Amino acid sequence: MALRKLRLYSGPDADVAGMPRTHAAPRPDTVRTTLGDILPLLADAVASNRTWLGDFEADEVTISADLHDVLQAYRHFRRPGA
């Protein structure tokens, strides 16, 4: 009887045509969580003017396209005089 080996697929090794590298498997130093888990903490940190927020100001985050659209509309309509 042949011995079967278990192989774990963790995503493409290189860029796939038409698929940006950002859609590849997450890096080992990342954590997936919901916006509902982090939003109250971030809102409190902003309201409290916590200095550590500046440490992460240039970090990129990935959000869904529909959330991005809603945020862009919100940004547009909350302008003074809008």
N, CA, C and O atoms as CSV, one atom per row, in Angstrom:
chain,resi,resn,atom,element,x,y,z
A,1,MET,N,N,0.841,-1.167,0.000
A,1,MET,CA,C,0.000,0.000,0.000
A,1,MET,C,C,0.895,1.242,0.000
A,1,MET,O,O,1.849,1.329,0.774
A,2,ALA,N,N,0.582,2.189,-0.865
A,2,ALA,CA,C,1.381,3.412,-0.986
A,2,ALA,C,C,1.086,4.348,0.187
A,2,ALA,O,O,-0.053,4.464,0.640
A,3,LEU,N,N,2.119,5.000,0.657
A,3,LEU,CA,C,1.989,5.955,1.746
A,3,LEU,C,C,1.531,7.297,1.176
A,3,LEU,O,O,2.173,7.838,0.275
A,4,ARG,N,N,0.450,7.824,1.684
A,4,ARG,CA,C,-0.050,9.109,1.214
A,4,ARG,C,C,0.549,10.228,2.041
A,4,ARG,O,O,0.729,10.105,3.253
A,5,LYS,N,N,0.858,11.335,1.354
A,5,LYS,CA,C,1.414,12.503,2.038
A,5,LYS,C,C,0.382,13.624,2.022
A,5,LYS,O,O,-0.264,13.871,1.004
A,6,LEU,N,N,0.237,14.287,3.136
A,6,LEU,CA,C,-0.668,15.414,3.241
A,6,LEU,C,C,0.068,16.670,2.817
A,6,LEU,O,O,1.127,16.992,3.356
A,7,ARG,N,N,-0.496,17.380,1.851
A,7,ARG,CA,C,0.095,18.639,1.404
A,7,ARG,C,C,-0.842,19.770,1.793
A,7,ARG,O,O,-2.056,19.670,1.610
A,8,LEU,N,N,-0.288,20.828,2.320
A,8,LEU,CA,C,-1.058,21.988,2.731
A,8,LEU,C,C,-0.894,23.085,1.703
A,8,LEU,O,O,0.224,23.523,1.432
A,9,TYR,N,N,-2.001,23.535,1.126
A,9,TYR,CA,C,-1.974,24.619,0.154
A,9,TYR,C,C,-2.195,25.929,0.900
A,9,TYR,O,O,-3.205,26.091,1.584
A,10,SER,N,N,-1.265,26.858,0.773
A,10,SER,CA,C,-1.390,28.141,1.462
A,10,SER,C,C,-1.452,29.309,0.497
A,10,SER,O,O,-1.175,30.443,0.889
A,11,GLY,N,N,-1.807,29.062,-0.748
A,11,GLY,CA,C,-1.948,30.140,-1.712
A,11,GLY,C,C,-0.848,30.095,-2.750
A,11,GLY,O,O,0.049,29.255,-2.675
A,12,PRO,N,N,-0.913,31.002,-3.727
A,12,PRO,CA,C,0.093,31.009,-4.795
A,12,PRO,C,C,1.463,31.414,-4.272
A,12,PRO,O,O,1.582,32.226,-3.355
A,13,ASP,N,N,2.498,30.830,-4.877
A,13,ASP,CA,C,3.857,31.175,-4.488
A,13,ASP,C,C,4.287,32.504,-5.086
A,13,ASP,O,O,5.109,33.211,-4.503
A,14,ALA,N,N,3.740,32.846,-6.238
A,14,ALA,CA,C,4.105,34.089,-6.909
A,14,ALA,C,C,2.840,34.769,-7.374
A,14,ALA,O,O,1.739,34.241,-7.215
A,15,ASP,N,N,3.005,35.949,-7.950
A,15,ASP,CA,C,1.852,36.677,-8.464
A,15,ASP,C,C,1.150,35.863,-9.543
A,15,ASP,O,O,1.795,35.278,-10.413
A,16,VAL,N,N,-0.153,35.833,-9.477
A,16,VAL,CA,C,-0.962,35.184,-10.493
A,16,VAL,C,C,-1.449,36.286,-11.428
A,16,VAL,O,O,-1.812,37.370,-10.972
A,17,ALA,N,N,-1.458,36.024,-12.700
A,17,ALA,CA,C,-1.863,37.041,-13.665
A,17,ALA,C,C,-3.219,37.618,-13.302
A,17,ALA,O,O,-4.186,36.882,-13.103
A,18,GLY,N,N,-3.281,38.930,-13.217
A,18,GLY,CA,C,-4.535,39.594,-12.905
A,18,GLY,C,C,-4.876,39.651,-11.432
A,18,GLY,O,O,-5.904,40.224,-11.072
A,19,MET,N,N,-4.063,39.085,-10.575
A,19,MET,CA,C,-4.342,39.098,-9.147
A,19,MET,C,C,-3.207,39.805,-8.423
A,19,MET,O,O,-2.083,39.304,-8.417
A,20,PRO,N,N,-3.473,40.961,-7.809
A,20,PRO,CA,C,-2.405,41.666,-7.104
A,20,PRO,C,C,-1.838,40.840,-5.962
A,20,PRO,O,O,-2.525,39.985,-5.403
A,21,ARG,N,N,-0.620,41.089,-5.628
A,21,ARG,CA,C,0.065,40.352,-4.557
A,21,ARG,C,C,-0.656,40.527,-3.220
A,21,ARG,O,O,-0.536,39.661,-2.354
A,22,THR,N,N,-1.391,41.605,-3.026
A,22,THR,CA,C,-2.073,41.837,-1.754
A,22,THR,C,C,-3.143,40.795,-1.468
A,22,THR,O,O,-3.587,40.677,-0.326
A,23,HIS,N,N,-3.576,40.024,-2.487
A,23,HIS,CA,C,-4.585,38.995,-2.264
A,23,HIS,C,C,-3.958,37.645,-1.934
A,23,HIS,O,O,-4.672,36.651,-1.798
A,24,ALA,N,N,-2.669,37.595,-1.808
A,24,ALA,CA,C,-1.990,36.339,-1.489
A,24,ALA,C,C,-2.240,35.988,-0.023
A,24,ALA,O,O,-2.868,36.753,0.710
A,25,ALA,N,N,-1.752,34.849,0.385
A,25,ALA,CA,C,-1.922,34.404,1.765
A,25,ALA,C,C,-1.362,35.449,2.726
A,25,ALA,O,O,-0.332,36.058,2.435
A,26,PRO,N,N,-2.022,35.670,3.868
A,26,PRO,CA,C,-1.547,36.677,4.816
A,26,PRO,C,C,-0.170,36.328,5.365
A,26,PRO,O,O,0.206,35.162,5.480
A,27,ARG,N,N,0.559,37.373,5.696
A,27,ARG,CA,C,1.883,37.175,6.280
A,27,ARG,C,C,1.748,36.574,7.673
A,27,ARG,O,O,0.711,36.731,8.318
A,28,PRO,N,N,2.781,35.892,8.138
A,28,PRO,CA,C,2.701,35.266,9.466
A,28,PRO,C,C,2.549,36.275,10.606
A,28,PRO,O,O,2.079,35.918,11.687
A,29,ASP,N,N,2.944,37.535,10.373
A,29,ASP,CA,C,2.851,38.531,11.442
A,29,ASP,C,C,1.560,39.351,11.363
A,29,ASP,O,O,1.508,40.469,11.875
A,30,THR,N,N,0.525,38.810,10.729
A,30,THR,CA,C,-0.763,39.495,10.647
A,30,THR,C,C,-1.829,38.702,11.387
A,30,THR,O,O,-1.692,37.502,11.624
A,31,VAL,N,N,-2.891,39.407,11.744
A,31,VAL,CA,C,-4.019,38.798,12.449
A,31,VAL,C,C,-5.290,39.264,11.767
A,31,VAL,O,O,-5.434,40.449,11.465
A,32,ARG,N,N,-6.212,38.347,11.522
A,32,ARG,CA,C,-7.510,38.717,10.950
A,32,ARG,C,C,-8.492,38.913,12.095
A,32,ARG,O,O,-8.577,38.092,13.008
A,33,THR,N,N,-9.232,40.014,12.033
A,33,THR,CA,C,-10.235,40.315,13.043
A,33,THR,C,C,-11.352,41.109,12.390
A,33,THR,O,O,-11.239,41.509,11.232
A,34,THR,N,N,-12.413,41.336,13.118
A,34,THR,CA,C,-13.520,42.101,12.562
A,34,THR,C,C,-13.371,43.576,12.922
A,34,THR,O,O,-12.728,43.933,13.910
A,35,LEU,N,N,-13.972,44.405,12.110
A,35,LEU,CA,C,-13.975,45.834,12.380
A,35,LEU,C,C,-14.687,46.118,13.700
A,35,LEU,O,O,-14.317,47.034,14.434
A,36,GLY,N,N,-15.707,45.321,13.986
A,36,GLY,CA,C,-16.446,45.482,15.239
A,36,GLY,C,C,-15.592,45.257,16.474
A,36,GLY,O,O,-15.864,45.826,17.531
A,37,ASP,N,N,-14.565,44.434,16.348
A,37,ASP,CA,C,-13.668,44.188,17.482
A,37,ASP,C,C,-12.716,45.352,17.727
A,37,ASP,O,O,-12.423,45.689,18.874
A,38,ILE,N,N,-12.231,45.968,16.645
A,38,ILE,CA,C,-11.205,47.000,16.833
A,38,ILE,C,C,-11.741,48.424,16.817
A,38,ILE,O,O,-11.108,49.324,17.368
A,39,LEU,N,N,-12.900,48.647,16.194
A,39,LEU,CA,C,-13.418,50.009,16.067
A,39,LEU,C,C,-13.626,50.720,17.401
A,39,LEU,O,O,-13.202,51.868,17.537
A,40,PRO,N,N,-14.260,50.090,18.392
A,40,PRO,CA,C,-14.425,50.793,19.677
A,40,PRO,C,C,-13.089,51.157,20.322
A,40,PRO,O,O,-12.963,52.216,20.937
A,41,LEU,N,N,-12.105,50.294,20.185
A,41,LEU,CA,C,-10.791,50.583,20.766
A,41,LEU,C,C,-10.109,51.734,20.048
A,41,LEU,O,O,-9.525,52.613,20.682
A,42,LEU,N,N,-10.185,51.726,18.718
A,42,LEU,CA,C,-9.583,52.818,17.955
A,42,LEU,C,C,-10.304,54.139,18.212
A,42,LEU,O,O,-9.662,55.182,18.342
A,43,ALA,N,N,-11.628,54.101,18.286
A,43,ALA,CA,C,-12.389,55.322,18.556
A,43,ALA,C,C,-12.008,55.906,19.914
A,43,ALA,O,O,-11.845,57.119,20.046
A,44,ASP,N,N,-11.866,55.049,20.920
A,44,ASP,CA,C,-11.457,55.508,22.240
A,44,ASP,C,C,-10.045,56.076,22.214
A,44,ASP,O,O,-9.767,57.091,22.851
A,45,ALA,N,N,-9.153,55.419,21.475
A,45,ALA,CA,C,-7.775,55.900,21.395
A,45,ALA,C,C,-7.700,57.256,20.697
A,45,ALA,O,O,-6.915,58.116,21.097
A,46,VAL,N,N,-8.509,57.454,19.658
A,46,VAL,CA,C,-8.540,58.747,18.964
A,46,VAL,C,C,-9.127,59.808,19.889
A,46,VAL,O,O,-8.579,60.905,19.995
A,47,ALA,N,N,-10.231,59.496,20.557
A,47,ALA,CA,C,-10.861,60.459,21.463
A,47,ALA,C,C,-9.940,60.827,22.616
A,47,ALA,O,O,-9.976,61.954,23.111
A,48,SER,N,N,-9.109,59.872,23.045
A,48,SER,CA,C,-8.173,60.111,24.150
A,48,SER,C,C,-6.842,60.678,23.665
A,48,SER,O,O,-5.941,60.937,24.463
A,49,ASN,N,N,-6.728,60.869,22.347
A,49,ASN,CA,C,-5.519,61.426,21.740
A,49,ASN,C,C,-4.266,60.639,22.135
A,49,ASN,O,O,-3.256,61.220,22.534
A,50,ARG,N,N,-4.344,59.328,22.021
A,50,ARG,CA,C,-3.217,58.463,22.378
A,50,ARG,C,C,-2.079,58.630,21.374
A,50,ARG,O,O,-2.303,58.574,20.165
A,51,THR,N,N,-0.885,58.831,21.861
A,51,THR,CA,C,0.265,59.088,20.987
A,51,THR,C,C,0.684,57.852,20.204
A,51,THR,O,O,1.276,57.987,19.132
A,52,TRP,N,N,0.401,56.665,20.696
A,52,TRP,CA,C,0.833,55.456,19.986
A,52,TRP,C,C,0.124,55.290,18.661
A,52,TRP,O,O,0.584,54.517,17.822
A,53,LEU,N,N,-0.990,55.992,18.436
A,53,LEU,CA,C,-1.661,55.914,17.144
A,53,LEU,C,C,-0.752,56.377,16.017
A,53,LEU,O,O,-0.826,55.859,14.903
A,54,GLY,N,N,0.101,57.344,16.300
A,54,GLY,CA,C,1.041,57.844,15.301
A,54,GLY,C,C,2.024,56.789,14.826
A,54,GLY,O,O,2.523,56.863,13.703
A,55,ASP,N,N,2.305,55.814,15.667
A,55,ASP,CA,C,3.222,54.732,15.282
A,55,ASP,C,C,2.664,53.894,14.138
A,55,ASP,O,O,3.425,53.266,13.401
A,56,PHE,N,N,1.350,53.880,13.985
A,56,PHE,CA,C,0.707,53.033,12.984
A,56,PHE,C,C,0.057,53.837,11.864
A,56,PHE,O,O,-0.654,53.277,11.029
A,57,GLU,N,N,0.294,55.130,11.842
A,57,GLU,CA,C,-0.366,56.012,10.898
A,57,GLU,C,C,-0.107,55.653,9.437
A,57,GLU,O,O,-0.985,55.833,8.593
A,58,ALA,N,N,1.075,55.152,9.133
A,58,ALA,CA,C,1.419,54.815,7.745
A,58,ALA,C,C,1.124,53.351,7.403
A,58,ALA,O,O,1.330,52.935,6.263
A,59,ASP,N,N,0.649,52.572,8.364
A,59,ASP,CA,C,0.334,51.165,8.089
A,59,ASP,C,C,-0.853,51.065,7.133
A,59,ASP,O,O,-1.811,51.831,7.234
A,60,GLU,N,N,-0.777,50.126,6.220
A,60,GLU,CA,C,-1.878,49.891,5.299
A,60,GLU,C,C,-2.843,48.873,5.893
A,60,GLU,O,O,-2.435,47.941,6.587
A,61,VAL,N,N,-4.119,49.065,5.611
A,61,VAL,CA,C,-5.141,48.109,6.021
A,61,VAL,C,C,-5.928,47.701,4.793
A,61,VAL,O,O,-5.998,48.451,3.820
A,62,THR,N,N,-6.512,46.538,4.828
A,62,THR,CA,C,-7.329,46.050,3.728
A,62,THR,C,C,-8.782,46.061,4.173
A,62,THR,O,O,-9.138,45.485,5.201
A,63,ILE,N,N,-9.622,46.731,3.375
A,63,ILE,CA,C,-11.050,46.782,3.669
A,63,ILE,C,C,-11.819,46.351,2.429
A,63,ILE,O,O,-11.272,46.331,1.327
A,64,SER,N,N,-13.065,46.012,2.609
A,64,SER,CA,C,-13.884,45.606,1.467
A,64,SER,C,C,-14.191,46.821,0.597
A,64,SER,O,O,-14.175,47.959,1.066
A,65,ALA,N,N,-14.469,46.560,-0.673
A,65,ALA,CA,C,-14.762,47.640,-1.616
A,65,ALA,C,C,-16.025,48.396,-1.217
A,65,ALA,O,O,-16.090,49.615,-1.374
A,66,ASP,N,N,-17.032,47.686,-0.701
A,66,ASP,CA,C,-18.258,48.389,-0.324
A,66,ASP,C,C,-18.053,49.293,0.887
A,66,ASP,O,O,-18.642,50.372,0.951
A,67,LEU,N,N,-17.230,48.876,1.848
A,67,LEU,CA,C,-16.912,49.757,2.978
A,67,LEU,C,C,-16.143,50.973,2.483
A,67,LEU,O,O,-16.385,52.088,2.945
A,68,HIS,N,N,-15.232,50.773,1.560
A,68,HIS,CA,C,-14.479,51.898,0.993
A,68,HIS,C,C,-15.426,52.896,0.335
A,68,HIS,O,O,-15.280,54.102,0.532
A,69,ASP,N,N,-16.385,52.416,-0.437
A,69,ASP,CA,C,-17.352,53.299,-1.091
A,69,ASP,C,C,-18.154,54.094,-0.066
A,69,ASP,O,O,-18.364,55.296,-0.234
A,70,VAL,N,N,-18.597,53.430,0.987
A,70,VAL,CA,C,-19.374,54.109,2.026
A,70,VAL,C,C,-18.522,55.173,2.710
A,70,VAL,O,O,-19.002,56.278,2.963
A,71,LEU,N,N,-17.277,54.857,3.009
A,71,LEU,CA,C,-16.394,55.830,3.662
A,71,LEU,C,C,-16.109,57.030,2.758
A,71,LEU,O,O,-16.037,58.163,3.234
A,72,GLN,N,N,-15.947,56.784,1.467
A,72,GLN,CA,C,-15.714,57.892,0.535
A,72,GLN,C,C,-16.950,58.798,0.456
A,72,GLN,O,O,-16.818,60.021,0.427
A,73,ALA,N,N,-18.133,58.210,0.420
A,73,ALA,CA,C,-19.359,59.007,0.407
A,73,ALA,C,C,-19.503,59.789,1.704
A,73,ALA,O,O,-19.896,60.955,1.689
A,74,TYR,N,N,-19.190,59.159,2.810
A,74,TYR,CA,C,-19.252,59.835,4.108
A,74,TYR,C,C,-18.289,61.014,4.143
A,74,TYR,O,O,-18.643,62.099,4.602
A,75,ARG,N,N,-17.079,60.798,3.659
A,75,ARG,CA,C,-16.085,61.875,3.619
A,75,ARG,C,C,-16.606,63.047,2.792
A,75,ARG,O,O,-16.452,64.205,3.180
A,76,HIS,N,N,-17.220,62.741,1.655
A,76,HIS,CA,C,-17.717,63.794,0.779
A,76,HIS,C,C,-18.844,64.592,1.432
A,76,HIS,O,O,-18.842,65.821,1.358
A,77,PHE,N,N,-19.789,63.935,2.059
A,77,PHE,CA,C,-20.953,64.613,2.590
A,77,PHE,C,C,-20.746,65.232,3.967
A,77,PHE,O,O,-21.589,66.010,4.414
A,78,ARG,N,N,-19.669,64.916,4.642
A,78,ARG,CA,C,-19.454,65.524,5.963
A,78,ARG,C,C,-18.638,66.804,5.885
A,78,ARG,O,O,-18.382,67.446,6.904
A,79,ARG,N,N,-18.228,67.176,4.668
A,79,ARG,CA,C,-17.475,68.419,4.489
A,79,ARG,C,C,-18.344,69.594,4.923
A,79,ARG,O,O,-19.561,69.571,4.741
A,80,PRO,N,N,-17.717,70.620,5.499
A,80,PRO,CA,C,-18.496,71.811,5.861
A,80,PRO,C,C,-19.159,72.415,4.619
A,80,PRO,O,O,-18.522,72.558,3.575
A,81,GLY,N,N,-20.404,72.756,4.738
A,81,GLY,CA,C,-21.133,73.347,3.641
A,81,GLY,C,C,-21.750,72.346,2.684
A,81,GLY,O,O,-22.389,72.735,1.707
A,82,ALA,N,N,-21.566,71.052,2.954
A,82,ALA,CA,C,-22.124,70.030,2.046
A,82,ALA,C,C,-23.559,69.748,2.387
A,82,ALA,O,O,-24.196,68.919,1.736
